[in-house]
Amino acid sequence: MWPADIEVKAGEIIAAFTARGLKVATAESCTGGLIAGALTEISGSSAVVDRGVVTYSNEAKVTMLGVEAATLIAHGAVSRQTAIEMAQGAVAHSAADFAVAVTGIAGPGGGSDDKPVGLVHLAASGRNGALLHREMRYGDIGRSKIRLATVRTALDMLTEIAQAE
């Protein structure tokens, strides 16, 4: 079902987190649950994946993750600030040790000069205070390719933030 590289990376995360007794949460907008889907495709993932939330609307970001409405007004849903608040909120509203969050414009519409199709902000947060952010500009390569590229980057970030602990 998944491209081989994504399945391998998800399997590595599940194995590493299981060995260390760590849990993960996802907060997803443009990927619509694909990150959680990739992780839960792996047998044994129930020991690691605490929860995944799809917060496509701004209201969901506020009510489910605690993103500040003022952040959304000032910076927009697709921004560094929103991604970070999503990741921090996913940790705060779960039993997870680490969370990854994504918000972006997968297209084909919805882009602008400032925020073109293919722009995705990702953040990973740890209960230990660790924080990562990446701004990716995948380009207008098609909705499915943008979403899969985002899953790859998110899984890399989960690996990176957990190794920093």
C-alpha positions in Angstrom: 0.0 0.0 0.0 2.8 2.4 0.9 5.9 3.2 -1.0 8.7 1.0 0.3 10.8 3.8 1.7 7.9 5.1 3.8 7.1 1.6 5.1 10.7 1.0 6.0 11.0 4.4 7.8 7.7 3.9 9.7 8.9 0.4 10.7 12.1 1.8 12.1 10.2 4.4 14.1 7.9 1.8 15.5 10.8 -0.4 16.5 12.9 2.4 18.0 10.0 3.9 19.9 8.9 0.5 21.2 12.4 -0.3 22.4 12.5 2.9 24.3 8.9 2.9 25.6 8.0 6.1 23.7 4.7 7.2 22.4 3.9 9.4 19.4 0.9 11.6 18.3 0.3 13.2 14.9 -1.5 16.5 14.1 -2.3 16.6 10.4 -3.9 19.1 8.1 -2.8 18.7 4.4 -1.9 15.0 4.9 -5.3 14.1 6.2 -4.1 11.3 8.5 -1.5 9.8 6.1 1.3 10.1 8.7 -0.7 8.2 11.3 -1.8 5.8 8.6 1.8 5.0 7.6 2.8 4.4 11.3 -0.3 2.2 12.0 0.4 0.1 8.9 3.2 -1.4 11.0 2.4 -4.4 13.2 3.0 -3.5 16.8 2.2 0.2 16.3 -0.4 0.1 19.0 2.4 0.2 21.6 3.7 3.5 20.1 0.9 5.5 18.4 -1.2 7.2 21.1 -3.4 9.2 18.7 -3.6 11.1 15.4 -5.8 14.0 14.8 -6.8 15.6 11.5 -7.4 19.3 12.1 -8.2 20.5 8.6 -10.2 23.5 9.7 -9.0 26.4 11.8 -11.7 25.7 14.3 -10.4 22.1 14.7 -6.8 23.4 15.2 -8.1 25.7 18.0 -10.5 23.3 19.8 -8.5 20.0 19.4 -4.9 21.3 19.7 -5.1 24.6 21.5 -3.7 26.6 18.6 -4.3 30.3 19.4 -6.9 32.0 17.3 -4.6 35.0 17.3 -1.9 32.9 15.7 -4.2 31.9 12.9 -5.3 35.5 12.3 -1.8 36.9 12.4 0.1 34.2 10.5 -2.5 31.9 8.8 -3.0 28.2 9.0 0.0 27.5 6.8 2.8 29.0 8.9 5.7 28.2 11.1 3.9 29.4 14.1 0.7 27.3 13.5 2.7 24.2 12.8 4.7 24.6 16.1 1.5 25.3 18.1 -0.1 22.2 16.5 2.8 20.0 17.5 3.0 21.4 21.0 -0.8 21.0 21.3 -0.6 17.4 20.2 1.8 16.6 23.0 -0.1 18.6 25.5 -3.4 16.9 24.6 -2.1 13.3 24.5 0.0 10.8 26.3 2.7 11.1 23.6 6.3 11.8 24.3 6.7 13.3 20.8 4.4 14.7 18.2 4.7 15.8 14.6 2.4 18.3 12.9 1.9 19.4 9.3 0.0 22.2 7.6 0.4 23.1 4.0 -1.0 23.7 0.6 -1.2 20.4 -1.4 -3.1 21.9 -4.3 -4.0 22.0 -7.0 -5.7 25.2 -5.9 -5.4 27.4 -2.8 -1.9 28.7 -3.4 -0.8 32.4 -3.6 2.4 34.3 -4.3 3.3 34.3 -0.6 2.1 30.7 0.0 2.4 28.7 -3.2 1.1 25.2 -3.8 3.7 22.8 -2.3 4.5 24.9 0.7 4.3 22.8 3.9 5.3 23.7 7.4 6.2 20.8 9.7 7.0 20.8 13.4 8.0 18.1 15.8 7.7 18.7 19.5 8.7 16.7 22.6 7.4 16.6 26.1 11.0 17.2 27.0 10.8 20.7 25.3 12.6 19.6 22.1 11.3 21.4 19.0 12.0 21.2 15.3 10.5 23.1 12.4 10.9 22.7 8.7 9.5 24.8 5.9 9.3 22.7 2.8 8.7 24.0 -0.7 8.0 20.9 -2.7 6.7 22.8 -5.7 3.5 22.2 -7.7 4.3 18.5 -8.2 0.8 17.3 -7.7 -1.4 16.7 -4.7 -0.4 13.1 -4.0 3.3 13.7 -4.4 3.2 16.7 -2.1 1.3 14.7 0.5 3.7 11.7 0.3 6.8 14.0 0.4 5.3 15.5 3.5 4.9 12.1 5.1 8.5 11.3 4.4 9.7 14.6 5.9 7.5 14.1 9.0 8.8 10.6 9.6 12.4 11.9 9.3 11.6 14.6 11.8 10.1 12.1 14.3 13.3 10.1 14.0 15.5 13.2 14.5 13.6 14.6 17.5 13.6 11.3 19.3 17.3 10.8 18.8 18.0 14.1 20.4 16.5 13.0 23.7 
